[in-house]
Structure formats: C-alpha cells, structure tokens
Amino acid sequence: MELLAARGLVKRYPSTGVLANDHISLSLREGEILGLVGENGSGKSTLARVLAGLIEPDEGEILVRGARLRTGQVKASEAAGIGLVPQHSFLAESLSLAEALALGREPRRLGFLFDRKRAIAEAAELSERHLFNLDPSAPVASLGPAERRRAEILRVLAWGGDIILLDEPTTLLTGEETASLFALARNLASHGKALVFITHRVAELRALVDRIAVLRDGRLVADRPASAFSDGELTHLMSPELVEARGRKPGSLSLGPRPLLEARGLRLPGFPAGRELDFEVRGGECLAVLALSGNGLEALEAVASGLREPEAGAILLQGRPLGALPRPGLRSSLLGYLPSDREGLGLVLPASVADNLLVLERAFLSPRDWLAPGRPELRARALARAFGPSSPPEASASALSGGNRQRLLLSRELGRGRPFLLLADPGQGLDLASLDLLDRRLGEERKAGTAILLLTTAMEDAFLLADRIAVLVRGALVWEGPNRGEGQARELTALLTGLVHSGGEA
C-alpha cells in the first residue's frame, strides 16, 4: 500500500537565490525503507522538513494514503502519521524520557493533574514493544547519541507515527550503535512502518534500504531499487565532479626537525589507573588516534585542547606545557580546534554565520577594520569561500544542516597558519565532495608544516586523512603505526574491540 506520495515539490529561498527543492516527486510504501542520499546542500533536509510540515513548499502537493495533506503545518503532518527524527534533537533536556515522550499529550488524572506513573508505564511499554531498551525515568540530558536516536523514534511512535524520516541518523554513532539502529529499523518496517534514511553515507545503505533516491542540486536524479545501483554509480550521481581521494602513501612526508606536539607520561581524566600515554606529532604530519566510544577519546580531546588538566603528565606544544599557555593567545595564534561537540563548544547557534566565522579574528582585524562598513562581512565571506557553508553571512548558524555546521567550523579553523590543529571527528556530517576537499586542505596544512592530531571513531576517516594511526583502548595507546589503508581494517578492529592485544602487526 502506498502511504505517501510527494508530487512536484518546490522550495525556493529568494533571499539567497537557492532553489532547494526543484519539482521533486517521490513515493513511499508500507513496510519500505527508502534511502534518500545526496551531498551537503542537495536538498535532503529541506525535503524532510517540507514533508514534516516544518516548511511550506512553494509548489506541489503531498498525499498520505491518497488524501491531500495540508502542508506547512507540523500538527497536520503528525496527524497524518509523518514524524521527523532530526539531526539535532527536539527532546527537552530538562525532562525525563517519559515526560519528553508525553509532552503535548500528557496523561491526566482527575482531569488536570499530570499522571507521571502512567507516563512512565506507557513509555516503558512502548520501549519494550519495539525492543528499544530505554529507561523511561532517565533524564534526556543523560542520553548518549544512540539512545537519543531511539528516543526520538519513540517520540514519533508515541503519537502513532508510521512514516518516520531519519535525518543523518548515524552521524554520531559508532559501528555497533549503527548496526543496532539498523536492526530497530528493520523491526519497525516488518510491522508496517515506512522509514526514510536521509544520508550521504553510501556504504551503509546496502545493509538496510530497499530503494534509493538520489538528490543533486535540489533535483531528484535517480529513484530505483537499491540492488540496481553500484557504489561507483551512486557516488557519480551524487557528485559527478568528485575525484576519488586516495589514502596516504607512507614515506611521502617532509617532516619538521622536531615534534610540535608531545604527550609525555599522560594519564587521562577518568582513567587514573591506566597506562601512561607517550606520543608526538611533528610538523608536516597527521596522527589519527582511533577509538571506540567510552575509551578515552573525549578525555584526550579535553586535555589536548587545554580545557582539562590530565591526571598526570603533560601535553607540550612547541616545547611548552599546554596548560601554561594563556587561552586567548593559544586559540588565536597556536591552536586550531574542531571540537566533537560542535554545538556546545564550537558554535554560537543564535548568532550569524559571519559572527561565528569572525569570533577568533581579533588577531587579524584592527579596531578600524571592525568599524569600517562592510569590512567584517568581507572577511567572513573570504573565510567562507575556503570551505563553506553556502549560506549567506547574515544567516543564523542554527539554520544550517549538520554538514554545513561542520564546514563552517572548518572554514574558521583551517588556513590560519597555526602550528597545531586538533580535529575531533572532522568527517562528521560531511559528504563525499567535502571529505575530498578536507583531504586536500589538510594536505596543504601539512605542506605548510602544521602538526595535526585527528581524534576519531571513524576508521574510514583515519584511512583517508592520516599519515599514522594510533589505537586508544581504555585510556591507553595499544598500537601505533603507519597508515596502510583499508587493508589493515580487520587488524585495527581486533585491537579496538580487545580481540587481540598490542604488539602484533596491524
């Protein structure tokens, strides 16, 4: 049975001249999982927001079970069974999971009192029925990325949604968490729910979807069964201009005479009994530290950025202890930092794109520049040209998609002549073309003598971007060696999961 049909959907943004959706027609059947793919800016998130009633289309119509939907109204879309699981959670952090799921449809006793026990019981039953394994009493603020994805899906199911739009659902998830989400999706589809996985990660689609629709520049350029595509064809359809990036070639580096970054006798916060970490990064190379979630990557990021003190030992930057360097000077002239928490530590979401780009510009703009009409905006546009985003400087950062938020941060942090770059999951949310650009930009940084420490949970990003790879397990480095590409994936996986211990080849 056809649940949803979109016909000729058009969405223009006159202020920026962007045609985000260009006469898109798409259908979805009961029990079907559709992969909606495309590069950053191809129109995927806009289409999802149109279907969910968050945006009013300029042209076209949406039919749900044959009945025309009143567009541009969230309540109308929800009443028709359409629910959006966004990149950035809608759940209220101050509430428990049960309270967040019941928000707007709270069970009452005596006609007006919130029935907390019933809300908890209903959330528990819903979670158990769909095998989600969530604690209804847990505070939303305590949920990890994978749990939040499940909780957002439960929010849709709680009011009877059966058309679930998942916008970049695996961006923050580990491989194990992604596999668990896929299993949940299959279970939902087996019960008649229809799901749309919106992503640019081509490789993960094979394991899940029945059909793939490809968007490029706002247009639907392909829509057919997943088995009818090859990976190469999908990549070409998404980005015909993309030149496939190659892995690092060992021995091709021109390294500086001494380390720019050194870790000496380092013990990470939360791992006081762990082994000491010793590593170094010379100018002109990129070291990727690879770890699964919960093994100390977040703690290493906090220490290497100067935001936390280690349990023991020190990080040295150009021979000086990182903790002794004044924070303003560190960020303006020594350290380029892309945080894993891009919304909490990297961006001021209510501020404009220009303001976020210019936040570190005190060292580059004089007081006269700040007062000169249009001068800051010109500087912001120059920075944005380096990597993106495509949105105008006056646009709010909160309006950007996840991939464009990442591009905004990369535009701000790269190319400033700082000797050290700390990049946490730099490929997060980026499409294939943006990853290719990131690879080339980091190549330019290495040629300029920059030392790059890349912290990641994504093995493919380490293979693409790094010269050397180190594996972090339970707060300790268990292996370090040259990047030999995807051929060492099995050995690295065994190290990451503890199936083998350090000392062997990887």
Residue pairs with C-beta under 8 A, 6 or more apart in sequence:
1 29
1 30
1 65
2 27
2 28
2 29
2 30
2 65
2 66
3 28
3 29
3 30
3 64
3 65
3 81
3 162
3 163
3 194
4 27
4 28
4 51
4 62
4 63
4 64
4 82
4 163
4 194
5 25
5 26
5 27
5 28
5 62
5 63
6 24
6 25
6 26
6 27
6 47
6 50
6 51
6 60
6 61
6 62
6 63
7 25
7 60
7 61
7 62
7 63
8 23
8 24
8 25
8 59
8 60
8 61
9 21
9 23
9 24
9 25
9 47
9 50
9 57
9 59
9 60
9 62
10 19
10 21
10 22
10 23
10 24
10 57
10 58
10 59
10 60
11 19
11 20
11 21
11 43
11 46
11 47
11 50
11 55
11 57
11 58
12 18
12 19
12 20
12 58
13 20
15 392
16 391
16 392
16 395
18 218
18 390
19 218
20 43
20 46
20 218
21 43
21 46
21 47
21 50
21 57
21 218
22 43
22 217
22 218
22 219
23 59
23 60
23 219
24 43
24 47
24 60
24 215
24 218
24 219
24 220
25 60
25 220
26 47
26 213
26 220
26 223
28 34
28 163
28 194
28 196
29 194
30 192
30 194
31 189
31 190
31 192
31 193
31 194
32 189
32 194
32 195
32 210
32 211
33 185
33 186
33 189
33 194
33 195
33 196
33 197
33 208
33 209
33 210
33 211
34 194
34 195
34 196
34 197
34 209
34 210
34 211
34 212
34 213
35 196
35 197
35 199
35 205
35 208
35 209
35 211
35 212
35 213
35 226
36 44
36 47
36 48
36 196
36 197
36 198
36 199
36 212
36 213
36 215
37 44
37 198
37 199
37 200
37 202
37 205
37 212
37 213
37 214
37 215
37 234
37 238
38 44
38 200
38 214
38 215
38 216
38 238
38 431
39 200
39 216
39 238
39 239
39 431
39 432
39 433
39 434
40 200
40 388
40 401
40 403
40 404
40 407
40 429
40 430
40 431
40 433
40 434
41 389
41 390
41 401
41 403
41 404
42 215
42 216
42 217
42 218
42 238
42 431
43 215
43 217
43 218
43 219
44 167
44 198
44 200
44 215
45 87
45 167
45 198
45 401
46 55
46 218
47 215
48 84
48 165
48 167
48 196
48 198
49 55
49 84
50 56
50 57
50 62
50 71
51 62
51 77
51 82
51 84
51 165
52 74
52 77
52 82
52 83
52 84
52 165
53 71
53 72
53 73
53 74
53 75
53 76
53 77
53 78
53 82
54 74
54 84
55 72
56 71
56 72
57 71
57 72
61 68
61 69
61 71
62 68
62 69
62 71
63 69
64 80
64 81
64 82
64 163
65 80
67 80
69 76
69 77
69 80
69 82
70 76
77 83
78 159
78 161
80 163
81 160
81 161
81 162
81 163
82 161
82 163
82 165
83 155
83 156
83 157
83 159
83 161
83 163
83 164
83 165
84 156
84 165
84 167
85 149
85 152
85 153
85 156
85 164
85 165
85 166
85 167
85 169
86 152
86 167
87 167
87 168
87 171
87 401
87 402
87 429
88 343
88 402
89 140
89 148
89 151
89 152
90 152
90 155
91 97
91 100
91 140
91 148
91 151
91 152
91 155
92 99
92 100
92 103
92 140
93 139
93 140
93 141
94 140
94 141
95 103
95 139
95 140
96 120
96 136
96 137
96 138
96 139
96 140
97 123
97 134
97 135
97 136
97 137
97 138
97 139
97 140
97 143
97 151
97 154
98 116
98 119
98 120
98 122
98 123
98 124
98 136
98 137
99 116
99 119
100 140
100 151
100 155
101 119
101 122
101 123
101 126
101 136
101 151
101 154
101 155
101 158
102 119
102 122
102 123
102 158
105 158
105 159
106 114
106 115
106 119
107 114
107 115
107 118
107 119
107 122
108 114
108 115
109 115
109 118
119 136
120 136
120 137
122 158
123 134
123 136
123 154
123 158
124 136
126 132
126 154
126 157
126 158
127 133
127 134
127 136
127 154
130 153
130 154
130 157
130 184
130 187
130 188
131 184
131 187
132 150
132 153
132 154
132 184
133 150
134 147
134 150
134 151
134 154
138 147
140 148
140 151
143 151
144 293
145 172
145 173
145 177
146 172
146 173
146 174
146 177
146 180
146 181
149 166
149 169
149 173
149 181
150 181
150 184
153 164
153 166
153 184
153 188
156 164
157 164
162 192
162 193
162 194
163 193
163 194
163 196
164 188
164 193
164 194
164 195
164 196
165 195
165 196
165 198
166 185
166 195
166 196
166 197
166 198
167 198
168 198
168 199
168 200
168 401
168 402
168 403
168 429
169 181
169 197
169 198
169 199
170 177
170 178
170 181
170 199
170 201
170 204
171 402
171 428
171 429
172 428
173 181
174 292
174 293
174 457
176 292
177 293
178 204
182 207
182 208
185 195
185 197
185 208
186 208
188 195
189 195
197 205
197 208
197 209
199 205
200 238
200 403
200 430
200 431
200 432
202 231
202 234
202 235
202 238
202 432
203 231
203 460
205 212
205 226
205 234
206 226
209 226
210 225
210 226
211 223
211 224
211 225
211 226
212 222
212 223
212 224
212 225
212 226
212 229
212 234
213 220
213 222
213 223
214 220
214 221
214 222
214 223
214 234
214 237
214 238
215 221
216 237
216 238
216 239
221 237
222 229
222 237
235 242
235 244
235 432
236 242
238 431
238 432
239 431
239 432
239 433
241 433
242 432
242 433
242 436
243 436
244 436
245 435
245 436
245 439
245 464
247 463
247 464
247 483
247 484
247 485
247 486
248 466
248 467
248 483
248 485
250 467
250 482
250 483
250 484
253 284
253 285
253 446
253 467
254 284
254 447
255 282
255 283
255 284
255 285
256 282
256 283
256 284
256 449
256 451
258 282
259 280
259 281
259 282
259 451
260 281
260 282
260 283
260 317
260 318
260 419
260 420
260 451
261 280
261 281
261 304
261 315
261 316
261 317
261 420
261 451
261 453
262 279
262 280
262 315
262 316
262 319
263 277
263 278
263 279
263 280
263 304
263 313
263 314
263 315
263 316
264 278
264 313
264 314
264 316
265 276
265 277
265 278
265 312
265 313
265 314
266 276
266 277
266 278
266 303
266 310
266 312
266 313
266 314
266 315
267 274
267 276
267 277
267 310
267 311
267 312
267 313
267 475
268 274
268 277
268 296
268 299
268 300
268 303
268 310
268 311
268 475
269 299
269 302
269 303
269 308
269 309
269 310
269 311
270 296
270 299
270 475
271 296
271 299
271 311
271 474
271 475
271 476
272 311
272 312
274 296
274 474
274 475
274 476
275 475
275 476
275 477
276 312
276 313
277 300
277 313
277 475
277 476
277 477
278 477
279 287
279 470
279 477
279 480
281 287
281 420
281 451
281 452
281 453
282 451
283 419
283 449
283 450
283 451
284 446
284 447
284 449
284 450
284 451
285 446
285 451
285 452
285 467
285 468
286 442
286 446
286 452
286 453
286 454
286 465
286 466
286 467
286 468
287 452
287 453
287 454
287 466
287 467
287 468
287 469
287 470
288 454
288 455
288 456
288 461
288 462
288 465
288 466
288 468
288 469
288 470
288 483
289 297
289 300
289 453
289 454
289 455
289 456
289 469
289 470
289 471
289 472
289 477
290 456
290 457
290 459
290 462
290 469
290 470
290 471
290 472
290 492
290 496
291 297
291 455
291 457
291 471
291 472
291 473
291 496
292 457
292 473
292 496
292 497
293 457
295 472
295 473
295 474
295 475
296 472
296 474
296 475
296 476
297 340
297 424
297 455
297 456
297 457
297 472
298 340
299 308
299 475
300 455
300 472
301 339
301 340
301 422
301 424
301 455
302 308
303 309
303 310
303 315
303 322
304 315
304 322
304 422
304 453
304 455
305 335
305 337
305 339
305 422
306 315
306 322
306 323
306 325
306 327
306 330
306 335
309 323
314 321
314 322
314 323
315 321
315 322
315 323
316 322
317 325
317 330
317 334
317 335
317 419
317 420
318 334
318 419
322 330
325 334
328 362
331 337
331 360
332 360
332 362
332 363
333 363
333 418
334 418
334 419
334 420
335 418
335 420
335 421
335 422
336 413
336 414
336 416
336 418
336 420
336 421
336 422
337 413
337 421
337 422
338 346
338 406
338 409
338 410
338 413
338 421
338 422
338 423
338 424
338 426
339 345
339 346
339 409
339 424
340 424
340 425
340 428
340 455
342 405
342 406
342 409
342 428
343 349
343 405
346 409
347 356
347 397
347 405
347 408
347 409
348 355
348 356
348 359
348 397
349 396
349 397
349 398
350 396
350 397
350 398
351 396
351 397
352 393
352 394
352 395
352 396
352 397
353 380
353 384
353 389
353 391
353 392
353 393
353 394
353 395
353 396
353 397
353 400
353 408
354 376
354 377
354 380
354 393
354 394
356 397
356 408
356 412
357 379
357 380
357 383
357 384
357 393
357 408
357 411
357 412
358 365
358 376
358 379
358 380
358 383
359 412
360 412
360 416
361 376
361 379
364 379
365 375
365 376
365 379
369 375
369 376
369 379
370 376
377 393
380 393
381 393
383 411
383 412
384 393
384 408
384 411
386 411
386 414
386 415
386 441
387 407
387 410
387 411
387 414
387 434
387 437
387 438
387 441
388 404
388 407
388 408
388 410
388 411
388 434
389 400
389 404
389 405
389 407
389 408
389 411
390 404
391 399
391 400
391 404
397 405
397 408
400 408
401 429
402 428
402 429
403 429
403 430
403 431
403 434
405 429
406 426
406 428
406 429
406 430
406 434
407 430
407 434
410 426
410 438
410 441
413 421
414 421
414 441
414 442
414 445
415 441
415 444
415 445
417 448
418 450
419 449
419 450
419 451
420 450
420 451
420 452
420 453
421 442
421 445
421 450
421 451
421 452
421 453
422 453
422 455
423 452
423 453
423 454
423 455
424 455
424 456
425 455
425 456
425 457
425 458
425 461
426 438
426 454
426 456
426 461
426 465
427 435
427 438
427 456
427 458
427 460
427 461
427 464
427 465
428 458
430 438
435 461
435 464
438 465
439 464
439 465
442 452
442 465
445 452
446 452
446 467
454 461
454 462
454 465
454 466
456 462
459 489
459 492
459 493
460 486
462 469
462 483
463 483
463 485
463 486
463 489
466 483
467 482
467 483
468 480
468 481
468 482
468 483
469 480
469 481
469 482
469 483
469 492
469 506
470 477
470 479
470 480
471 477
471 478
471 479
471 480
471 492
471 495
471 496
471 502
471 506
472 478
473 495
473 496
473 498
478 495
478 501
478 502
479 492
479 495
479 502
479 504
479 506
481 506
488 506
491 500
491 504
491 505
491 506
492 506
493 499
494 500
495 501
495 502
495 506
